[in-house]
Amino acid sequence: MRQSHLLFATLGLFSSYAMADLPANITSPNNQLNVTVNLKDGQPVYQVSYQGKTFIEESKLGLNTSLGDFTRQLNYVSDQQNNIDKNYTLDRAKVSQVHYQAKQLVTTFANDKGDELDVVFNVSNNDIGFSYTLRSAKNASRVKILEEATSFNLPDGATTFITPQALPMTGWEKTKPSYEEPYTYNEALGTPSLNGVGYTFPALFKNEDKGWILISETGVDSNYVGSRLGESTKDGIFKLEFPQPGENAGMGDTYAALAMPAKTPWRTITIGDSLEPIVETTVSFDLVDPLYSPSTDYKMGRATWSWIVWQDNSINYDDQIKYIDLASELNFEYVLIDNWWDKNIGRKRMEKLVQYAAAKNVDIILWYNSNGWWNDAPQTPQDIMNNATARKNEMKWLQKIGVKGLKVDFFAGDKQVTMKLYEDILSDANDYGLGITFHGCTLPRGWEVMYPNFVTSEAVLASENLVFYQESFDKHAFNATILPFTRNTVAAMDFAPVFLNQRLSETQEKGSIRSTTDAFELATAILYQSPVQHFGLTPNNLNEQPEHVLDFIRKVPSVWDETQFIDGYPGKLAVLARRHDKDWYIAAVNGENKAKTVTLDLPMLAGKTLTLLSDNRDKTAKASQIKIPLTGKVTLNLLAKGGAVIYHK
């Protein structure tokens, strides 16, 4: 594997030793986080405490399978502990160097036939990952995982910041579920979800004044289904649920089918007394390995995108020339050309566009419809990405003409057959040197590591809704202070930020009216992490914005070496610091419709002189030089729905 891509050092598993009896306990390397595994009336259970306080009450474990029911009448066999120590690097994430240290507990249970279930817990200082391994006493070669007993029993006083699962075959042209629903806000446990079918990952909970809990999963590939949280009981119990039968237009099974011995994906729990461990977690990546090597050095970067503001009518040759020129002027790496390009531009002229862009040192990403039959979305090209032969022929042509990436849209749910489609697209695309972005899609679960040509995914109520609905723009600032603590904590998020038009249309005579400040919008380029960042800029911004704004846009990176939580609370404020090489970028956004003054602690910048982009009274962005005191303390004044950026110019 090339040095510029993911490199895993030797995984240290040592100091293994057996325990005598249940309950079995495992404690994090810093002794703050503790997991207890036990057997209660034949059912495996676990509970979690942090700093001596309960964060997950007694919760169920186990699998119901075609081989047998591993949720009851089990016997304890043994347990052992291991130490894990590994170093690895990432080239497209919020951090580049990770030193993962954890304690591992493997507890083995058996049924009366001698079939064994291992429950594996990895516990690092703020993160827990757990999974199951199933072994057959009679050498069964396959198994169906029909459901999991896995549950998460939240303390009674906890409140939720979670997004509901959509019903299948709903939404525009029956394209849901696609992880594009609004978040609850500090909602009590036991409150019914919007659609009555639970919630998607990741799920954030506030444990009263004790701290925060983030629950998600990682390591899902073609061997399993994507899971969700079911409806909460009044006692705060969320059971893990498999896909709904109606997903994929009813095609495909809701269970997972695996070869034996069978290993499930990892369920993850991140816990902290503040939001810092939530924002900075790497648990999605810690627990997974690459599935194949990259065929080329995939380039990350920034992209212009005509469709987001100019919409379908912009998918023509002349307008794409304008956006290629815009990308070139801003030193962006990419232009994304969206739906209908095959009809409105055509394949022959697309070859010329790619050549024109290459002459400008800009590469092309092309949009594709994922499906042929599982929803009613009419956009083309379609009937290609869902067929292996057509897909490979298309990718061969794309490679030949110099296209560097694809955006594949309109998936159908979380069944195993859909997870296989994601994997097939990624694997085939790697053979042709194509990076992949997914939209209308599921949450990526460790995919930045597992698939070296995976770039980013939407899986969020993203910026297209700012264009479609004024209400979405009215809530934009509020939502911008929720997503850094929820969706974007576990994976790349293709929200597509930074809008500088006052109204979101080509002429600015109609369309949604923007209420955020320019500095707020610039801050979202840092706040939202996506290794290819698709900006909401338009060609007129080159003439309408001052040079200090354009200078920042030309410079801001899309991949990071380090990320730090600085300050914030969902719905109110979000302040993050990200480092690229030696340069720090600080983003602050105000989620409320009232001005505020915030004092930030930035010790990494103490004594340095940097550029501050902040709010003018008219909501434009002003630039000034700021000398950070040796204390590292900085005070910022943010307008209502305003923001600020501090960076090395």
BELDA-V693167 format. One record per helix or strand of 2 or more residues. SS is the DSSP state (H for helix, E for strand). FROM is the first residue (numbers start at 1). TO is the last residue. If there is no record, write none. Layout:
BEGIN
ss | from | to
SS | FROM | TO
SS | FROM | TO
END
This chain:
BEGIN
ss | from | to
E | 7 | 8
E | 12 | 18
E | 24 | 27
E | 33 | 40
E | 43 | 50
E | 53 | 60
E | 63 | 65
E | 69 | 70
E | 75 | 89
E | 97 | 110
E | 116 | 123
E | 127 | 135
E | 142 | 148
E | 151 | 154
E | 159 | 164
H | 172 | 174
E | 187 | 188
E | 199 | 207
E | 211 | 218
E | 228 | 232
E | 237 | 241
H | 247 | 250
E | 256 | 259
E | 262 | 263
E | 266 | 272
H | 276 | 280
H | 283 | 286
E | 301 | 305
H | 307 | 310
H | 312 | 314
H | 317 | 329
E | 334 | 337
H | 341 | 344
H | 347 | 359
E | 363 | 369
H | 388 | 401
E | 405 | 409
H | 416 | 431
E | 435 | 438
H | 447 | 450
E | 454 | 457
H | 464 | 468
H | 470 | 474
H | 476 | 483
H | 487 | 490
H | 518 | 527
E | 532 | 534
H | 541 | 544
H | 547 | 555
E | 562 | 569
E | 573 | 580
E | 583 | 590
E | 596 | 601
H | 603 | 605
E | 609 | 615
E | 621 | 627
E | 633 | 638
E | 643 | 647
END
